Amino acid sequence: MSEADAETAALTELDRAVVNAFQGGFPVVERPFEPAAAELRERGIDVSATELLERVRALDEAGTLSRFGALVNAEEIGGTATLVAMHAPEERFEEVAETVNAHREVAHNYEREHPHLNMWFVVSIADDERVRDVLDEIEAETGQETYNLPKQQEFRVEAKFLLDGPISDGDVDLSGLGPDVTPTDRRTLTPGERDLIVEIQGGLPITATPYADVADAIGREPAWVVETIKRFEREGKIRRVGVVPNHYALGYTENGMTVWDVPDDVVDEVGPAVASLPFVTHCYERPRHEGVWPYNFFAMTHGRSEAESDRRIEQVRETMAQYWEVGDDDWDSLFSTAILKKTGIRLDERAAANTE
């Protein structure tokens, strides 16, 4: 039994219910664990608000959760992020990785299985126009060409990792609870909104009154914090509020980035169809690079075994085949073999640059 399998096997029925139920749609109210526990009791899980709070805290401390809180949509906060591919020669791989990772704008970096483009990283930056400068610096320092693959269309970003056990469909959604707020079309942030984003980007306090604790930390009233987070949900600045699992700890160790050369005239149909598959966590259209990278469509899948991952990729292919004739040379799957850097998106800088 693998370490991840052992960790998953040790999870109680309540643990599994918490992980499945609250990956999205956690209440944005002053004491959110009370309605959350009530919903679990409606589903046959006998738990009090205090017990639920204690289990979320324990799962977080054990590393089963990456965090508890709001998943901020960095793109809506300010600045930009882009995916970049490059070739790192085998004999210089560590050297190139260190050079790339030394750039503070590089948030994530993965080694992936591909005969040429074996290094994939994300550049996150406050000033959109500086992306090219950063890539020019990396090229000059490494002697390797970079291939910028900015997102052209987003079809899905919803990374849910469900377990066998109660509420296995993960269909609890308590996002309707909370104040009635009116979204705005304002693109910039106020200083108070910036402070809020910076405070919650790493998670909410796991307490009975998390929003009040955030309010205390930034010198605001609890009602303002609750109303602003709820408004940010409606505006798309926050994708959802809930528990964020550590998918490796849950046994989802097979991380497959499938890439496809989809005919341009069917991308708009293929995108929503693939995004509707429950195991697809990210789904985008990105540009091709002639002679090097023929693929324009990315769909990320995760599996708990190689066999499960293969089955899921085949389901993506079958879905694609409903819209165009998919040949063997029209797609590939790049599995990650090493995490080279993972520091997260620097929202503080991006939010500050977009503050009025």
C-alpha positions as CSV (number, residue, x, y, z in Angstrom):
1,M,0.0,0.0,0.0
2,S,1.4,3.4,-1.0
3,E,1.8,6.2,1.6
4,A,-1.1,8.1,0.0
5,D,-3.3,5.0,0.0
6,A,-2.5,4.5,3.7
7,E,-3.4,8.1,4.5
8,T,-6.7,7.8,2.6
9,A,-7.6,4.5,4.3
10,A,-7.2,6.2,7.7
11,L,-9.8,8.8,6.9
12,T,-13.1,8.4,8.9
13,E,-16.6,8.5,7.4
14,L,-16.8,12.1,8.7
15,D,-13.5,13.0,7.1
16,R,-14.7,11.7,3.8
17,A,-18.0,13.5,4.1
18,V,-16.1,16.8,4.8
19,V,-13.7,16.4,1.9
20,N,-16.5,15.5,-0.6
21,A,-19.1,18.0,0.6
22,F,-17.2,21.2,1.1
23,Q,-14.9,21.6,-1.9
24,G,-17.1,24.4,-3.0
25,G,-20.1,26.3,-1.8
26,F,-19.2,26.8,1.9
27,P,-21.4,29.4,3.6
28,V,-20.3,33.0,3.7
29,V,-22.1,33.9,7.0
30,E,-20.8,35.0,10.4
31,R,-20.7,31.5,11.9
32,P,-20.4,29.2,8.8
33,F,-19.8,25.9,10.5
34,E,-23.3,25.9,12.0
35,P,-25.3,25.7,8.6
36,A,-22.5,23.5,7.2
37,A,-23.0,20.9,10.0
38,A,-26.8,21.2,9.7
39,E,-26.5,20.3,6.0
40,L,-24.4,17.2,6.9
41,R,-27.0,16.1,9.4
42,E,-29.6,16.4,6.7
43,R,-27.4,14.0,4.7
44,G,-27.3,11.5,7.6
45,I,-23.9,12.6,9.0
46,D,-24.3,13.2,12.7
47,V,-22.0,16.1,13.5
48,S,-22.1,19.3,15.5
49,A,-20.7,22.6,14.3
50,T,-17.9,22.3,16.9
51,E,-17.1,18.7,15.7
52,L,-17.0,19.8,12.1
53,L,-14.7,22.7,12.9
54,E,-12.4,20.4,14.7
55,R,-12.3,17.9,11.8
56,V,-11.5,20.6,9.2
57,R,-8.7,21.8,11.4
58,A,-7.3,18.3,11.9
59,L,-7.5,17.6,8.2
60,D,-5.7,20.8,7.5
61,E,-3.0,20.1,10.1
62,A,-2.5,16.6,8.8
63,G,-1.9,17.9,5.2
64,T,-5.0,16.2,3.8
65,L,-6.2,19.7,3.0
66,S,-4.0,22.3,1.3
67,R,-6.1,25.0,3.0
68,F,-9.6,26.1,4.0
69,G,-10.9,29.2,2.5
70,A,-11.5,31.2,-0.7
71,L,-10.1,30.2,-4.0
72,V,-9.2,33.6,-5.5
73,N,-9.4,34.0,-9.3
74,A,-6.1,35.8,-9.8
75,E,-7.0,36.8,-13.3
76,E,-9.8,39.0,-12.0
77,I,-7.6,40.6,-9.3
78,G,-5.1,42.2,-11.7
79,G,-2.0,41.4,-13.7
80,T,-1.7,38.2,-15.7
81,A,-0.4,34.6,-15.6
82,T,0.7,32.6,-18.5
83,L,1.9,29.0,-19.1
84,V,5.3,28.6,-20.7
85,A,7.1,25.5,-22.1
86,M,10.7,25.0,-22.9
87,H,13.4,22.4,-23.5
88,A,15.9,21.7,-20.8
89,P,18.8,19.4,-22.1
90,E,19.1,16.4,-19.9
91,E,22.7,17.1,-19.0
92,R,21.8,20.6,-17.9
93,F,18.3,20.0,-16.5
94,E,19.1,20.9,-12.9
95,E,21.0,24.0,-13.9
96,V,18.2,25.2,-16.2
97,A,15.6,24.5,-13.5
98,E,17.5,26.5,-10.9
99,T,17.8,29.4,-13.3
100,V,14.1,29.4,-14.2
101,N,13.1,29.0,-10.6
102,A,15.3,31.9,-9.5
103,H,12.9,34.3,-11.2
104,R,10.4,35.3,-8.6
105,E,7.7,35.7,-11.3
106,V,7.8,31.9,-11.8
107,A,5.1,30.5,-9.6
108,H,4.9,26.9,-10.6
109,N,7.4,24.7,-12.5
110,Y,6.9,21.0,-13.5
111,E,9.0,18.5,-15.3
112,R,6.7,16.7,-17.8
113,E,7.1,13.7,-20.0
114,H,7.7,15.0,-23.6
115,P,10.6,14.2,-26.0
116,H,11.3,17.9,-26.4
117,L,9.3,20.3,-24.2
118,N,10.1,18.8,-20.8
119,M,9.8,21.9,-18.6
120,W,6.5,23.7,-18.0
121,F,6.2,26.8,-15.8
122,V,3.7,29.5,-14.9
123,V,4.8,33.2,-15.0
124,S,2.6,35.4,-12.8
125,I,3.2,39.1,-13.0
126,A,1.5,42.4,-12.0
127,D,2.4,44.1,-15.3
128,D,1.1,42.3,-18.4
129,E,3.7,43.9,-20.6
130,R,6.6,42.5,-18.6
131,V,5.9,38.8,-19.5
132,R,8.1,39.1,-22.6
133,D,10.9,40.8,-20.6
134,V,10.9,37.9,-18.2
135,L,11.0,35.3,-20.9
136,D,13.7,37.2,-22.7
137,E,15.8,37.1,-19.5
138,I,15.2,33.3,-19.1
139,E,16.2,32.7,-22.7
140,A,19.4,34.8,-22.3
141,E,20.4,33.0,-19.1
142,T,19.6,29.5,-20.2
143,G,20.3,29.6,-23.9
144,Q,16.9,27.9,-24.5
145,E,13.9,29.2,-26.4
146,T,10.6,29.6,-24.5
147,Y,7.2,29.0,-25.9
148,N,4.5,31.3,-24.4
149,L,1.1,29.6,-24.2
150,P,-1.3,32.2,-22.8
151,K,-4.9,31.2,-22.1
152,Q,-7.2,32.2,-25.0
153,Q,-10.4,30.7,-23.7
154,E,-11.2,29.1,-20.3
155,F,-13.8,26.4,-20.4
156,R,-13.3,25.1,-16.8
157,V,-11.3,25.6,-13.7
158,E,-12.9,23.4,-11.0
159,A,-10.5,21.0,-9.3
160,K,-12.7,18.6,-7.3
161,F,-11.1,15.5,-5.9
162,L,-13.8,13.1,-4.5
163,L,-13.4,10.1,-2.3
164,D,-15.4,6.9,-1.8
165,G,-17.8,7.5,1.0
166,P,-20.7,9.8,2.0
167,I,-21.8,12.5,-0.4
168,S,-19.7,10.9,-3.1
169,D,-21.1,13.3,-5.8
170,G,-19.8,16.3,-3.9
171,D,-23.1,18.1,-4.6
172,V,-23.4,20.2,-1.4
173,D,-23.7,23.9,-2.3
174,L,-24.4,26.4,0.4
175,S,-23.1,29.4,-1.5
176,G,-26.7,30.7,-1.6
177,L,-26.4,31.5,2.1
178,G,-25.2,34.9,3.0
179,P,-26.0,38.6,2.4
180,D,-27.8,39.7,-0.7
181,V,-25.2,41.8,-2.6
182,T,-25.1,43.5,-5.9
183,P,-22.1,42.8,-8.2
184,T,-20.2,45.7,-9.7
185,D,-18.4,46.0,-13.0
186,R,-15.5,47.8,-11.4
187,R,-12.2,46.2,-12.5
188,T,-9.9,47.9,-10.0
189,L,-9.7,47.3,-6.2
190,T,-10.1,49.7,-3.3
191,P,-7.3,49.7,-0.7
192,G,-9.6,47.8,1.6
193,E,-10.4,45.1,-1.0
194,R,-6.7,44.8,-1.7
195,D,-6.0,44.2,2.0
196,L,-8.8,41.6,2.1
197,I,-7.4,39.6,-0.9
198,V,-3.9,39.6,0.6
199,E,-5.2,38.4,3.9
200,I,-7.3,35.5,2.6
201,Q,-5.2,34.3,-0.3
202,G,-3.5,31.7,1.8
203,G,-6.8,30.5,3.5
204,L,-9.3,31.5,6.2
205,P,-8.7,31.0,9.9
206,I,-10.2,27.7,10.9
207,T,-12.3,29.1,13.7
208,A,-16.0,29.4,14.5
209,T,-15.9,33.0,13.2
210,P,-13.4,33.0,10.3
211,Y,-14.7,36.1,8.6
212,A,-14.8,38.1,11.9
213,D,-11.1,37.1,12.5
214,V,-10.2,38.3,9.0
215,A,-12.0,41.6,9.7
216,D,-10.0,42.0,12.9
217,A,-6.8,41.4,11.1
218,I,-7.4,44.1,8.5
219,G,-9.3,46.6,10.7
220,R,-12.7,46.2,9.1
221,E,-16.2,45.3,10.3
222,P,-17.2,41.6,10.0
223,A,-20.3,42.5,8.0
224,W,-18.1,44.3,5.4
225,V,-15.8,41.2,5.1
226,V,-18.8,38.9,4.6
227,E,-20.5,41.2,2.1
228,T,-17.3,41.8,0.1
229,I,-16.4,38.1,-0.1
230,K,-19.9,37.3,-1.2
231,R,-19.8,40.1,-3.8
232,F,-16.4,38.8,-5.0
233,E,-18.0,35.4,-5.5
234,R,-20.7,36.9,-7.7
235,E,-18.2,39.0,-9.6
236,G,-15.9,36.1,-10.3
237,K,-13.0,37.4,-8.2
238,I,-13.5,34.4,-5.9
239,R,-14.2,31.1,-7.6
240,R,-15.6,29.4,-4.5
241,V,-15.1,29.1,-0.8
242,G,-14.5,25.7,0.8
243,V,-11.9,23.1,1.6
244,V,-9.0,22.7,-0.8
245,P,-7.7,19.1,-0.8
246,N,-4.1,18.1,-1.2
247,H,-4.9,15.8,-4.1
248,Y,-1.6,13.9,-3.6
249,A,-2.6,13.0,-0.1
250,L,-6.0,11.7,-1.4
251,G,-4.2,9.4,-3.8
252,Y,-4.6,11.4,-7.0
253,T,-1.0,11.0,-8.0
254,E,-1.5,10.6,-11.8
255,N,-1.5,14.2,-13.1
256,G,-2.1,14.1,-16.9
257,M,-2.0,17.2,-19.0
258,T,-3.7,16.1,-22.2
259,V,-3.2,18.3,-25.3
260,W,-5.1,18.2,-28.6
261,D,-4.9,19.7,-32.0
262,V,-8.6,20.5,-32.3
263,P,-9.8,22.1,-35.6
264,D,-10.4,25.7,-35.0
265,D,-13.9,25.6,-36.2
266,V,-15.1,23.2,-33.5
267,V,-13.1,24.5,-30.5
268,D,-16.2,26.4,-29.2
269,E,-18.2,23.1,-29.2
270,V,-15.5,20.8,-28.0
271,G,-14.6,23.1,-25.0
272,P,-17.9,22.9,-23.1
273,A,-18.3,19.2,-23.9
274,V,-14.9,18.2,-22.4
275,A,-15.4,20.7,-19.5
276,S,-18.6,18.8,-18.6
277,L,-16.6,15.7,-17.8
278,P,-16.5,15.6,-13.9
279,F,-12.9,14.5,-13.7
280,V,-11.5,17.3,-16.0
281,T,-10.2,20.0,-13.6
282,H,-8.8,22.5,-16.0
283,C,-9.8,23.1,-19.7
284,Y,-8.4,25.8,-21.9
285,E,-7.7,26.9,-25.5
286,R,-4.1,28.0,-26.0
287,P,-2.0,29.0,-29.1
288,R,0.0,26.6,-31.2
289,H,3.6,27.2,-32.1
290,E,4.3,26.2,-35.7
291,G,6.9,23.5,-36.1
292,V,7.2,22.9,-32.4
293,W,3.9,22.7,-30.7
294,P,0.8,21.7,-32.8
295,Y,-1.8,21.6,-30.0
296,N,-4.3,24.3,-29.2
297,F,-6.5,22.6,-26.5
298,F,-5.5,21.5,-23.0
299,A,-7.5,19.3,-20.6
300,M,-6.1,18.4,-17.2
301,T,-7.1,15.1,-15.7
302,H,-6.2,13.4,-12.4
303,G,-6.4,9.8,-11.5
304,R,-5.6,7.6,-8.4
305,S,-3.9,5.0,-10.6
306,E,-2.4,4.7,-14.0
307,A,-5.3,2.6,-15.1
308,E,-7.9,5.1,-13.9
309,S,-6.0,7.9,-15.5
310,D,-5.8,6.1,-18.8
311,R,-9.6,5.4,-18.7
312,R,-10.3,9.1,-18.1
313,I,-8.1,10.2,-20.9
314,E,-9.9,7.7,-23.2
315,Q,-13.2,9.3,-22.2
316,V,-11.8,12.7,-23.2
317,R,-10.8,11.2,-26.5
318,E,-14.3,9.7,-27.0
319,T,-15.9,13.1,-26.2
320,M,-13.6,14.8,-28.7
321,A,-14.5,12.2,-31.4
322,Q,-18.1,13.3,-31.3
323,Y,-17.0,16.5,-33.0
324,W,-14.1,15.7,-35.2
325,E,-12.1,12.7,-36.4
326,V,-9.3,12.3,-33.8
327,G,-6.1,10.7,-35.2
328,D,-3.2,9.2,-33.2
329,D,-1.0,12.2,-34.1
330,D,-3.7,14.7,-33.0
331,W,-3.1,14.5,-29.3
332,D,-0.7,13.7,-26.5
333,S,-0.6,13.3,-22.7
334,L,2.2,14.8,-20.7
335,F,2.4,13.4,-17.2
336,S,4.3,15.4,-14.5
337,T,7.4,13.6,-13.2
338,A,8.7,16.2,-10.8
339,I,7.5,19.4,-9.1
340,L,10.4,21.8,-9.6
341,K,8.8,24.8,-7.9
342,K,5.4,25.6,-6.4
343,T,5.2,28.9,-4.5
344,G,1.7,30.1,-5.6
345,I,0.6,33.2,-7.4
346,R,1.9,36.4,-5.9
347,L,-1.5,38.0,-5.5
348,D,-0.2,40.8,-3.2
349,E,1.8,42.3,-6.0
350,R,-0.9,41.9,-8.6
351,A,-3.6,43.3,-6.3
352,A,-1.4,46.2,-5.3
353,A,-0.8,47.1,-8.9
354,N,-4.5,47.1,-9.6
355,T,-5.6,49.2,-6.6
356,E,-7.1,52.6,-7.1
